[in-house]
Amino acid sequence: MQPAIQQVIRALAEDGRAGAIGIAEHAVEAYLAGSPTEGDRALSRDILVRDLASLRGIAPHLAGFIGRVETFVATLAQPSLSRAA
């Protein structure tokens, strides 16, 4: 069984290695790719944002890293220019 996405993000944030944010972004993309429809992906994004906010409250020392992941998730919610046209 795989760990929950927020556990992966917390572990990466606490580890502090170079490239951790890139790995976290990849983990988020893989997590969202598991959703079969766009509606499911939107729901998964909302749940992830809620879980990240909760994690920020539990581990405020990780707020900078969590904020960067939240920003990345927000960019994924934006419609691409090719789809908007």
C-alpha positions in Angstrom: 0.0 0.0 0.0 1.3 3.4 -0.9 1.4 6.3 1.6 -1.1 9.1 1.3 0.1 12.0 -0.8 0.3 14.4 2.1 2.6 11.9 3.9 4.9 11.9 0.9 4.9 15.7 0.7 5.7 15.9 4.4 8.5 13.4 4.2 10.0 15.3 1.3 9.7 18.6 3.1 11.3 17.3 6.3 14.1 15.6 4.4 15.1 18.9 2.8 17.2 17.4 0.0 17.9 19.3 -3.2 15.2 18.5 -5.8 12.6 17.6 -3.2 10.1 20.1 -4.6 10.5 18.5 -8.1 9.8 15.1 -6.6 6.8 16.5 -4.7 5.4 18.0 -8.0 5.9 14.7 -9.7 4.1 12.9 -6.9 1.2 15.3 -7.2 1.0 14.8 -10.9 1.0 11.0 -10.4 -1.7 11.2 -7.7 -3.9 13.3 -9.9 -3.3 11.1 -13.0 -5.0 8.3 -11.1 -8.3 10.1 -11.4 -10.3 8.7 -14.3 -12.3 11.9 -15.2 -11.7 15.6 -15.1 -14.4 15.9 -12.3 -12.5 13.3 -10.3 -9.2 15.2 -10.8 -10.9 18.5 -9.7 -12.2 16.7 -6.5 -8.8 15.2 -5.9 -7.1 18.6 -6.3 -9.6 20.1 -3.8 -9.0 17.3 -1.3 -5.2 17.7 -1.7 -5.4 21.5 -1.1 -7.5 20.8 2.1 -4.9 18.2 3.2 -2.0 20.5 2.6 -3.7 23.3 4.6 -4.2 20.8 7.4 -0.5 19.8 7.2 0.5 23.4 7.3 -1.4 23.7 10.7 0.2 20.5 12.0 3.8 21.3 10.8 4.1 25.1 10.5 7.9 24.8 10.1 7.2 23.3 6.6 5.0 26.2 5.5 7.4 27.3 2.8 7.6 23.9 1.1 3.9 23.3 1.5 3.2 26.8 -0.1 5.3 25.9 -3.1 3.3 22.6 -3.5 0.0 24.5 -3.1 1.1 27.0 -5.8 2.0 24.0 -8.1 -1.5 22.5 -7.5 -3.1 25.8 -8.3 -1.3 26.0 -11.7 -2.7 22.5 -12.5 -6.2 23.8 -11.9 -5.8 26.5 -14.5 -7.2 25.7 -17.9 -4.4 25.5 -20.5 -4.5 28.1 -23.3 -4.9 25.3 -25.9 -8.1 24.0 -24.3 -9.4 27.5 -23.7 -9.2 28.4 -27.4 
